[in-house]
Amino acid sequence: MAEFQSLVGRLLVAMPGIGDPRFEHAVILVCAHEPDHAMGLRLDRPAPGVNLRAVLTKLETEAPQGAADRAVLVGGPVERERGFVLHTDDWIAPDATMPFGEGLAMTATREALAAMVDPETGPRRSVLLLGYAGWGEGQLEEELGENVWLTADADPDLIFDPDYPAKWTRALAGLGIDPAQLSGQSGRA
């Protein structure tokens, strides 16, 4: 049996033909990965009809003018009503923020929502995501063995870039891969 290698702070880039329409052309940041579970946030899928101002208004939190232009992302199919603020680690909420990877953190509190629109005291970069992608024991490792995902270094410029449709292609280009050269077939030799 292979030794466990955590993928925390790495990107998962979906291969063509992944077989699950929820993850076609997905780019997922792995936030937690242990032998018995994994959790990640999808970085490339805006939530239809939802922006940051709408979420802040619904939660009765002050919404500055620029908030209307900021997308809210679908982080994954699990607990889609639950919000996660993915942000740079220059802002931390004691006892609520989970730092991970290189300079990244995740916080799931109203305080984080307010901070992400505060240019003076909030994080330098941030995005709100609803839901997450989750894997049970051995599930992610099995999918990696079946070549469902490629792994890549996490690039903050890619993570926080609002050009969501280009993220999959950019993630592949960062690996030196032309998407036109990928096959939709997966499996083991």
C-alpha positions as CSV (number, residue, x, y, z in Angstrom):
1,M,0.0,0.0,0.0
2,A,1.3,3.4,-0.9
3,E,2.2,5.9,1.8
4,F,-0.5,8.6,2.2
5,Q,0.4,12.0,0.7
6,S,-1.7,15.0,1.7
7,L,-2.8,17.3,-1.1
8,V,-3.7,20.2,1.2
9,G,-3.1,23.5,-0.6
10,R,-2.9,21.8,-4.1
11,L,-5.3,22.1,-7.0
12,L,-7.3,19.2,-8.5
13,V,-7.9,19.7,-12.2
14,A,-10.7,17.6,-13.7
15,M,-9.8,15.4,-16.7
16,P,-12.1,15.5,-19.7
17,G,-14.7,12.7,-19.4
18,I,-14.8,12.9,-15.6
19,G,-18.2,11.2,-15.7
20,D,-19.8,13.6,-13.2
21,P,-21.4,16.7,-14.8
22,R,-21.0,18.6,-11.5
23,F,-17.2,18.5,-12.0
24,E,-16.8,19.0,-15.7
25,H,-13.8,21.3,-16.2
26,A,-13.5,21.8,-12.5
27,V,-10.6,23.4,-10.7
28,I,-10.8,22.5,-6.9
29,L,-8.5,23.8,-4.1
30,V,-7.9,21.0,-1.6
31,C,-8.4,22.6,1.9
32,A,-8.3,19.4,4.0
33,H,-7.0,15.9,3.2
34,E,-6.5,13.1,5.7
35,P,-6.6,9.3,5.2
36,D,-10.3,9.2,6.1
37,H,-11.6,12.3,4.2
38,A,-10.9,15.2,1.9
39,M,-12.5,18.6,1.4
40,G,-12.1,21.1,-1.3
41,L,-13.6,24.2,-2.9
42,R,-14.4,24.6,-6.6
43,L,-12.9,27.8,-7.9
44,D,-14.4,28.2,-11.3
45,R,-18.2,28.1,-11.1
46,P,-20.2,31.3,-10.2
47,A,-23.5,30.7,-8.5
48,P,-26.3,31.7,-11.0
49,G,-28.0,34.9,-10.0
50,V,-26.1,35.4,-6.8
51,N,-23.6,38.1,-6.0
52,L,-21.8,39.1,-2.8
53,R,-24.1,42.1,-2.2
54,A,-27.2,39.9,-2.3
55,V,-25.7,37.5,0.3
56,L,-24.6,40.4,2.6
57,T,-28.0,42.1,2.3
58,K,-29.8,38.8,3.2
59,L,-27.5,38.5,6.3
60,E,-28.2,42.1,7.2
61,T,-24.5,43.0,6.8
62,E,-23.3,46.2,5.3
63,A,-22.7,45.8,1.5
64,P,-20.4,48.3,-0.1
65,Q,-21.1,49.4,-3.6
66,G,-18.4,47.2,-5.1
67,A,-19.9,44.1,-3.6
68,A,-22.5,43.8,-6.3
69,D,-19.8,43.0,-8.9
70,R,-18.2,40.2,-6.9
71,A,-19.4,36.7,-7.8
72,V,-20.3,34.0,-5.2
73,L,-19.0,30.6,-6.3
74,V,-20.5,27.2,-6.0
75,G,-17.8,25.5,-3.9
76,G,-19.3,22.0,-4.4
77,P,-22.4,19.9,-4.2
78,V,-22.2,19.2,-0.4
79,E,-24.0,21.6,2.0
80,R,-24.7,24.2,-0.7
81,E,-26.3,26.5,1.8
82,R,-23.2,26.7,3.9
83,G,-20.8,29.6,3.1
84,F,-17.0,29.6,3.2
85,V,-14.8,32.6,2.7
86,L,-11.5,31.6,1.1
87,H,-9.0,34.3,1.7
88,T,-5.3,35.2,2.1
89,D,-3.9,34.6,5.5
90,D,-3.2,38.2,6.2
91,W,-6.6,38.2,8.0
92,I,-7.4,35.6,10.7
93,A,-10.4,35.2,13.0
94,P,-9.1,33.5,16.1
95,D,-10.7,30.1,16.8
96,A,-12.6,30.2,13.4
97,T,-10.0,30.5,10.6
98,M,-8.3,27.4,9.2
99,P,-5.0,28.4,7.6
100,F,-3.7,25.9,5.0
101,G,-1.3,25.7,2.0
102,E,0.9,28.7,1.2
103,G,-0.7,31.9,2.5
104,L,-4.3,30.7,2.3
105,A,-7.0,30.4,4.8
106,M,-10.7,29.5,5.1
107,T,-13.3,31.0,7.5
108,A,-17.0,30.2,7.7
109,T,-18.3,33.1,9.9
110,R,-20.3,36.3,9.4
111,E,-17.2,38.1,10.7
112,A,-15.3,36.8,7.6
113,L,-18.0,38.1,5.3
114,A,-17.8,41.5,6.8
115,A,-14.0,41.4,6.7
116,M,-13.9,40.5,3.0
117,V,-15.5,43.8,2.0
118,D,-13.4,45.9,4.5
119,P,-10.4,47.3,2.5
120,E,-8.6,48.5,5.6
121,T,-8.7,45.5,7.9
122,G,-9.9,42.6,5.8
123,P,-7.9,40.1,3.8
124,R,-6.0,41.3,0.7
125,R,-7.9,38.7,-1.5
126,S,-11.0,36.7,-0.8
127,V,-14.0,35.0,-2.4
128,L,-17.2,33.6,-1.0
129,L,-18.2,30.0,-1.9
130,L,-21.4,28.1,-1.1
131,G,-21.0,24.4,-0.5
132,Y,-17.9,22.2,-0.9
133,A,-16.6,19.1,-2.5
134,G,-16.1,16.1,-0.2
135,W,-14.6,12.7,-0.4
136,G,-14.8,9.8,2.0
137,E,-12.1,7.4,3.1
138,G,-9.9,6.5,0.1
139,Q,-12.3,8.0,-2.4
140,L,-10.0,10.8,-3.6
141,E,-7.0,8.4,-3.8
142,E,-9.1,6.0,-5.9
143,E,-10.1,8.8,-8.3
144,L,-6.5,9.9,-8.6
145,G,-5.5,6.3,-9.4
146,E,-8.2,6.3,-12.1
147,N,-6.7,9.5,-13.6
148,V,-9.9,11.4,-12.9
149,W,-7.9,14.4,-11.6
150,L,-4.5,16.0,-12.3
151,T,-2.8,17.8,-9.4
152,A,-1.2,21.2,-9.6
153,D,0.5,23.8,-7.4
154,A,-2.0,26.3,-6.1
155,D,-1.4,29.7,-7.7
156,P,-3.1,32.6,-5.8
157,D,-3.4,34.6,-9.1
158,L,-5.4,31.7,-10.5
159,I,-7.3,31.0,-7.3
160,F,-8.6,34.6,-6.9
161,D,-8.9,35.5,-10.6
162,P,-12.5,36.5,-11.5
163,D,-12.1,35.1,-15.0
164,Y,-13.9,31.9,-14.0
165,P,-14.4,30.3,-17.5
166,A,-10.6,30.4,-18.1
167,K,-9.4,28.7,-14.9
168,W,-9.5,25.1,-16.1
169,T,-7.5,26.0,-19.3
170,R,-5.1,28.1,-17.2
171,A,-4.6,25.4,-14.6
172,L,-3.8,22.9,-17.4
173,A,-1.4,25.4,-19.1
174,G,0.4,25.7,-15.8
175,L,1.1,22.0,-16.0
176,G,2.3,22.4,-19.6
177,I,-0.8,20.7,-21.0
178,D,-2.9,21.7,-24.0
179,P,-6.5,20.8,-23.3
180,A,-6.9,19.8,-27.0
181,Q,-4.4,17.0,-26.4
182,L,-6.3,15.4,-23.5
183,S,-8.4,12.3,-24.0
184,G,-11.8,11.8,-22.4
185,Q,-10.8,8.2,-21.7
186,S,-9.4,7.3,-18.2
187,G,-8.3,4.1,-16.6
188,R,-5.3,2.1,-15.7
189,A,-2.6,0.5,-17.8
